[in-house]
Amino acid sequence: MISNSHVDDEDLKRKREASSVSEVDSSVNETPKIDKQKKKKPKQKSAAMQSEKVKHPEDDNDVVTHMKIINKKLEKLDSSMISVNKRLDNVIFKGDGTLHKTIKDLFAEMKDDLLKSVVKNIEVLEGRLFEKEQEIDKLKTQSQVLETDIKNQKEMNENLLKELKQIDMNRQKYENESEQYSRSNNIKIKGIADTNLRETAKQSAELVISVLRAHNVCQITMADINIAHRLPNKDNKNRDIIVSLISRQTKFDIIANRKQLKGTDIFINEDMTKLNLHVLMCVKKKMPDEINSAWFMNGKIFYKNHMDKIQTVKFEDYEHWTNLPWPNNTPKRE
């Protein structure tokens, strides 16, 4: 578009210049014709004069006059050509405003075309941007839906973890209680002299009966004992004796009267599971400033706080007690 306009302006300038030149040329061409006609007339006259042997000498003066006129017109033509050349030089090199206006018009047209192109590109980009914004909005909606789903799934997972943790705790509680129930008729005696590495179950039972009778703890017989034997330890020295009684009531009587053994270095305790024994030691040793005493009875752990209030340790509290730190001066015992 810009090149065509530029070409049209140049053609227009050329036409204008050509017209000015053609005017000069026409004036020049017309002048010689008149002169030729005038010349022809003198020639005809001269011919006639020659034929008539030069009868009119005043015609020579007319020819000279016409020649002078022609010379003057030629001089005017030269001056006109010089003027045209100067104007052309001014247009091309010095500028008379025409070329400046032409260039200005060209730049304006170029600016308009460029602006139209930029506007069109902006419209295209705005359209694409609008499409992208719609896609982004769609993705945001999908993202929100996914976030909601993830949140719901997370809550479900947390609930499942809680349920699994509760199920596992219930399983441990059931296993511990079942094992403790199987030991409910048992007692463990510590401190009876261990002199025979090959001591039989009968000999162990007889030693237990002898000690309990001698210290008025319980007047039991062999008929009250299901089985009795030594518990192995690391050194196989001073081994404890575990006694399984026929009657649970007999066990209660022995536990109730075990205070009769005070000062004898013989101790009678219930037969506890490993977990119950560990928690009992934690309650006894880990909070000495708050716990006055702790004991195990009928499958449960009890303690008396510094206000002499008796509390029961529930299975749900086992983790709390086991996670408490041991005092620096108290070794861990199980």
C-alpha positions as CSV (number, residue, x, y, z in Angstrom):
1,M,0.0,0.0,0.0
2,I,2.8,2.4,0.9
3,S,4.8,1.6,-2.3
4,N,1.8,2.2,-4.6
5,S,1.1,5.6,-3.0
6,H,4.7,6.6,-3.4
7,V,4.7,5.6,-7.1
8,D,1.5,7.6,-7.7
9,D,3.0,10.7,-6.2
10,E,6.2,10.3,-8.3
11,D,4.1,9.8,-11.4
12,L,2.1,12.9,-10.6
13,K,5.3,15.0,-10.2
14,R,6.7,13.6,-13.4
15,K,3.4,14.5,-15.3
16,R,3.5,18.0,-13.9
17,E,7.1,18.5,-14.9
18,A,6.5,16.9,-18.3
19,S,3.6,19.2,-18.8
20,S,5.7,22.2,-18.0
21,V,8.4,21.0,-20.4
22,S,5.9,20.1,-23.0
23,E,4.5,23.6,-22.8
24,V,7.9,25.0,-23.4
25,D,8.5,22.6,-26.2
26,S,5.1,23.4,-27.8
27,S,6.0,27.1,-27.7
28,V,9.3,26.3,-29.3
29,N,7.8,24.1,-31.9
30,E,5.2,26.6,-32.8
31,T,7.7,29.3,-33.2
32,P,9.9,27.5,-35.7
33,K,6.8,26.6,-37.7
34,I,5.8,30.3,-38.0
35,D,9.4,31.1,-38.8
36,K,9.5,28.4,-41.4
37,Q,6.3,29.6,-42.9
38,K,7.7,33.1,-42.8
39,K,11.0,31.8,-44.1
40,K,9.1,30.0,-46.9
41,K,7.4,33.1,-47.8
42,P,10.6,35.0,-48.2
43,K,12.0,32.0,-50.1
44,Q,9.1,32.1,-52.4
45,K,9.4,35.8,-52.6
46,S,13.1,35.4,-53.1
47,A,12.5,32.9,-55.8
48,A,10.0,35.1,-57.3
49,M,12.4,37.9,-56.9
50,Q,15.1,35.8,-58.6
51,S,12.7,35.0,-61.3
52,E,11.8,38.6,-61.5
53,K,15.4,39.6,-60.9
54,V,14.9,41.1,-57.3
55,K,12.2,43.6,-57.9
56,H,11.4,44.2,-54.0
57,P,14.6,44.8,-51.9
58,E,12.5,45.7,-48.7
59,D,11.7,42.0,-48.1
60,D,15.2,41.4,-47.0
61,N,14.6,43.7,-44.0
62,D,11.6,41.5,-43.0
63,V,13.7,38.3,-43.0
64,V,16.2,39.9,-40.7
65,T,13.5,41.1,-38.4
66,H,12.0,37.6,-38.2
67,M,15.3,36.0,-37.6
68,K,15.9,38.4,-34.6
69,I,12.5,37.4,-33.2
70,I,13.3,33.7,-33.5
71,N,16.6,34.3,-31.7
72,K,14.9,36.1,-28.9
73,K,12.4,33.2,-28.6
74,L,15.3,30.7,-28.5
75,E,16.9,32.7,-25.7
76,K,13.6,32.7,-23.8
77,L,13.5,28.9,-24.3
78,D,17.0,28.5,-22.9
79,S,16.1,30.6,-19.9
80,S,12.9,28.5,-19.4
81,M,14.9,25.3,-19.5
82,I,17.4,26.7,-17.0
83,S,14.5,27.7,-14.7
84,V,12.9,24.2,-15.0
85,N,16.3,22.6,-14.2
86,K,16.7,24.8,-11.1
87,R,13.2,23.9,-9.9
88,L,13.9,20.2,-10.3
89,D,17.1,20.7,-8.4
90,N,15.3,22.5,-5.6
91,V,12.6,19.7,-5.4
92,I,15.2,16.9,-5.3
93,F,18.0,18.4,-3.3
94,K,17.0,21.6,-1.6
95,G,13.4,20.9,-1.3
96,D,10.6,23.4,-1.8
97,G,8.2,21.7,0.6
98,T,6.7,19.2,-1.9
99,L,9.1,16.4,-1.2
100,H,8.8,17.1,2.6
101,K,5.1,16.9,2.3
102,T,5.3,13.7,0.2
103,I,7.6,12.1,2.8
104,K,5.3,13.3,5.6
105,D,2.3,11.9,3.8
106,L,4.1,8.6,3.3
107,F,5.1,8.3,7.0
108,A,1.5,9.1,8.0
109,E,0.2,6.4,5.7
110,M,2.9,4.0,7.0
111,K,1.9,5.0,10.6
112,D,-1.8,4.3,9.8
113,D,-1.0,1.0,8.2
114,L,1.3,0.0,11.1
115,L,-1.3,1.1,13.6
116,K,-4.0,-0.9,11.9
117,S,-1.7,-3.9,11.9
118,V,-0.9,-3.5,15.6
119,V,-4.6,-3.0,16.4
120,K,-5.4,-6.2,14.5
121,N,-2.7,-8.1,16.3
122,I,-3.9,-6.8,19.6
123,E,-7.4,-7.9,18.8
124,V,-6.1,-11.4,17.9
125,L,-4.0,-11.5,21.1
126,E,-7.0,-10.3,23.2
127,G,-9.1,-13.1,21.7
128,R,-6.4,-15.7,22.5
129,L,-6.0,-14.2,26.0
130,F,-9.8,-14.5,26.6
131,E,-9.7,-18.1,25.5
132,K,-6.7,-18.7,27.9
133,E,-8.6,-17.0,30.7
134,Q,-11.5,-19.3,30.1
135,E,-9.3,-22.3,30.1
136,I,-7.6,-21.0,33.3
137,D,-11.1,-20.6,34.9
138,K,-12.0,-24.1,33.9
139,L,-8.7,-25.4,35.4
140,K,-9.3,-23.4,38.6
141,T,-12.8,-25.0,38.9
142,Q,-11.3,-28.4,38.3
143,S,-8.5,-27.7,40.8
144,Q,-11.0,-26.6,43.5
145,V,-13.0,-29.8,42.9
146,L,-9.8,-31.8,43.2
147,E,-8.8,-29.9,46.3
148,T,-12.2,-30.7,47.8
149,D,-11.8,-34.4,46.9
150,I,-8.3,-34.5,48.3
151,K,-9.5,-32.8,51.5
152,N,-12.3,-35.3,51.8
153,Q,-10.0,-38.2,51.1
154,K,-7.5,-36.8,53.7
155,E,-10.3,-36.7,56.3
156,M,-11.3,-40.2,55.4
157,N,-7.7,-41.4,55.7
158,E,-7.4,-39.7,59.0
159,N,-10.6,-41.3,60.2
160,L,-9.4,-44.7,58.9
161,L,-6.1,-44.2,60.7
162,K,-7.9,-43.4,63.9
163,E,-10.1,-46.4,63.5
164,L,-7.1,-48.6,62.7
165,K,-5.3,-47.2,65.8
166,Q,-8.3,-47.9,67.9
167,I,-8.7,-51.4,66.5
168,D,-5.0,-52.1,67.2
169,M,-5.4,-50.8,70.7
170,N,-8.4,-52.9,71.3
171,R,-6.5,-55.9,69.9
172,Q,-3.6,-55.2,72.3
173,K,-6.0,-54.7,75.2
174,Y,-7.8,-57.9,74.4
175,E,-4.5,-59.9,74.1
176,N,-3.2,-58.4,77.3
177,E,-6.4,-59.0,79.2
178,S,-6.6,-62.6,77.8
179,E,-3.1,-63.4,78.8
180,Q,-3.6,-61.8,82.3
181,Y,-6.8,-63.8,82.7
182,S,-4.9,-67.0,82.0
183,R,-2.6,-66.0,84.9
184,S,-5.4,-65.0,87.3
185,N,-4.8,-68.1,89.6
186,N,-1.0,-67.6,89.7
187,I,1.3,-66.1,92.2
188,K,5.1,-65.4,91.9
189,I,7.3,-65.9,95.0
190,K,10.7,-64.3,95.2
191,G,13.4,-65.0,97.9
192,I,12.9,-68.8,98.6
193,A,16.4,-70.3,98.7
194,D,17.5,-71.9,95.4
195,T,20.0,-74.6,96.2
196,N,19.1,-77.3,93.7
197,L,19.5,-76.7,90.0
198,R,17.5,-79.9,89.3
199,E,14.7,-79.0,91.6
200,T,11.4,-80.7,90.5
201,A,7.9,-79.2,90.4
202,K,6.9,-81.3,93.5
203,Q,9.9,-80.1,95.4
204,S,9.1,-76.5,94.5
205,A,5.5,-77.0,95.7
206,E,6.6,-78.4,99.0
207,L,9.0,-75.4,99.5
208,V,6.1,-73.0,98.9
209,I,3.7,-74.9,101.3
210,S,6.4,-74.9,103.9
211,V,7.1,-71.2,103.7
212,L,3.5,-70.1,103.7
213,R,2.6,-72.3,106.6
214,A,5.7,-71.3,108.6
215,H,4.8,-67.6,108.4
216,N,1.0,-68.1,108.8
217,V,0.3,-66.7,105.4
218,C,-2.0,-69.5,104.3
219,Q,-2.5,-73.1,105.5
220,I,-2.5,-74.7,102.1
221,T,-1.8,-78.3,101.0
222,M,-0.6,-80.0,97.9
223,A,-4.2,-80.3,96.9
224,D,-4.4,-76.5,96.5
225,I,-1.6,-76.3,94.0
226,N,-2.0,-77.1,90.4
227,I,1.7,-76.8,89.5
228,A,4.8,-75.0,90.8
229,H,8.2,-74.6,89.3
230,R,11.3,-72.3,89.1
231,L,11.5,-69.6,86.5
232,P,14.8,-69.6,84.7
233,N,16.9,-66.4,84.7
234,K,20.2,-65.3,83.3
235,D,22.5,-66.8,86.0
236,N,20.1,-69.6,87.1
237,K,20.6,-68.4,90.6
238,N,17.9,-67.3,93.2
239,R,15.2,-68.2,90.7
240,D,11.6,-67.2,91.4
241,I,8.9,-69.8,91.9
242,I,5.6,-69.5,90.0
243,V,2.6,-71.2,91.6
244,S,-0.6,-72.1,89.8
245,L,-3.4,-72.5,92.4
246,I,-6.5,-74.5,92.0
247,S,-8.8,-71.9,93.5
248,R,-8.6,-68.2,92.9
249,Q,-9.9,-67.7,96.4
250,T,-6.8,-69.3,97.8
251,K,-4.8,-66.9,95.7
252,F,-6.7,-63.9,97.2
253,D,-6.1,-65.3,100.7
254,I,-2.4,-65.5,100.1
255,I,-2.2,-62.0,98.6
256,A,-4.1,-60.6,101.5
257,N,-1.8,-62.1,104.1
258,R,1.5,-61.6,102.4
259,K,2.3,-58.8,104.8
260,Q,3.2,-61.6,107.2
261,L,6.4,-62.0,105.3
262,K,7.6,-58.5,106.0
263,G,11.3,-58.5,107.0
264,T,12.0,-62.0,105.6
265,D,13.2,-61.0,102.1
266,I,10.5,-63.2,100.7
267,F,8.0,-61.4,98.4
268,I,4.7,-62.6,96.9
269,N,3.3,-60.9,93.8
270,E,0.7,-61.6,91.3
271,D,1.8,-63.2,88.0
272,M,1.6,-60.2,85.6
273,T,2.0,-60.0,81.8
274,K,5.2,-58.3,80.6
275,L,3.2,-55.2,79.5
276,N,1.4,-54.9,82.9
277,L,4.6,-55.3,84.8
278,H,6.3,-52.6,82.7
279,V,3.5,-50.1,83.1
280,L,3.4,-50.8,86.9
281,M,7.1,-50.0,87.1
282,C,6.6,-46.8,85.1
283,V,3.8,-45.7,87.5
284,K,6.0,-46.4,90.5
285,K,9.2,-44.8,89.4
286,K,8.6,-42.1,86.7
287,M,6.6,-39.7,88.9
288,P,7.9,-40.1,92.4
289,D,6.8,-36.5,93.4
290,E,3.2,-37.2,92.5
291,I,2.8,-41.0,93.1
292,N,3.1,-42.3,96.7
293,S,2.5,-46.0,95.9
294,A,1.3,-48.3,93.1
295,W,0.2,-51.9,93.0
296,F,-1.5,-54.6,90.8
297,M,-4.7,-56.4,91.9
298,N,-7.3,-58.5,90.0
299,G,-5.8,-57.7,86.6
300,K,-5.6,-53.9,87.1
301,I,-3.0,-51.3,88.1
302,F,-3.7,-48.9,90.9
303,Y,-1.8,-46.0,92.4
304,K,-2.2,-43.5,95.2
305,N,-1.2,-39.9,94.4
306,H,0.3,-37.4,96.8
307,M,-3.2,-36.5,98.0
308,D,-3.8,-40.1,99.0
309,K,-6.4,-40.5,96.3
310,I,-6.5,-43.9,94.6
311,Q,-6.6,-44.0,90.8
312,T,-6.9,-46.8,88.3
313,V,-4.6,-46.9,85.3
314,K,-6.7,-47.7,82.3
315,F,-5.3,-49.5,79.3
316,E,-5.8,-46.3,77.2
317,D,-3.4,-44.6,79.5
318,Y,-0.6,-47.2,79.1
319,E,1.0,-45.3,76.2
320,H,1.1,-42.1,78.3
321,W,2.9,-43.8,81.2
322,T,5.4,-45.7,78.9
323,N,6.3,-42.5,77.0
324,L,7.2,-40.6,80.2
325,P,11.0,-40.3,80.7
326,W,12.7,-42.3,83.4
327,P,14.3,-40.3,86.2
328,N,18.0,-39.9,85.9
329,N,18.7,-41.8,89.1
330,T,16.2,-44.6,88.4
331,P,17.1,-47.4,86.1
332,K,14.5,-48.9,83.9
333,R,13.0,-52.1,85.2
334,E,10.7,-54.6,83.8
